[in-house]
Amino acid sequence: MKKTVSLMICALFTVSLAFSQMTDKEMKKELKNKAIKEAKKEAKSLKKQGWMTMPGELPMEKMIENSWMKKVTEDENGNAKYITADGNGVAQTKTVAEAQAIEFAKLQLAGTIETKIASIINGNIANEQLSTEDAASVTQIVQSSKNIIAQELGYVNPAFKLYRELDNKNIEVQIRIFYDTRQSLVIAKKAIKRDLKERLKKTDEEVDKLLKGEL
């Protein structure tokens, strides 16, 4: 057993060392190959379920490949460059179903952003020595900010859009959206800042201290 474990550790170390010695070009090629493989597998499964691409859109495999690459893209600090969200809608027409799917995805996206903002603010509340009442107000504002953030995001063009006809002749649309993480935090902070100023009766400088920081 010890010999087997030792061999496994050596193998993992060798793979890790090989990966660490890859150039950026080699790593990008490796990711690209992985994305193509995953895209083919996912597209095959989706087609079996009756999903199709919208007229004039890229082939399904290419859309999924592009989506997969965005998911693994990192910024200069090694953090996810994009926040992603999925949405589904069902209606009598593709247009209405797509609009529903986008709104659901935006709310999901806003919920993720809200969580990130809450994490930032919670770390700053203690440092700013807020009263218990003010701290509770801040928490309440952040927890109720999802709809406000979704509105501030505006229209988000889906990177991934499919549809299928259901047995009852309705159309189901599923979409996937991506939003730049850094940009989304800027938008969310701006939206929440207004409420914080009004509720807490604090200056721009005081509110900015609560919102400082990035993830």
Secondary structure, 3 states (H helix, E strand, C coil): CHHHHHHHHHHHHHHHHHHHCCCHHHHHHHHHHHHHHHHHHHHHHHHHCCCEECCCCCCHHHHHHHHHHHHHCECCCCCECEEEEEEEEEECCHHHHHHHHHHHHHHHHHHHHHHHHHHHHHHHHCCCCCCHHHHHHHHHHHHCCHHHHHHHHCCCCCCEEEEEECCCCCEEEEEEEEEEHHHHHHHHHHHHHHHHHHHHCCCHHHHHHHHCCCC
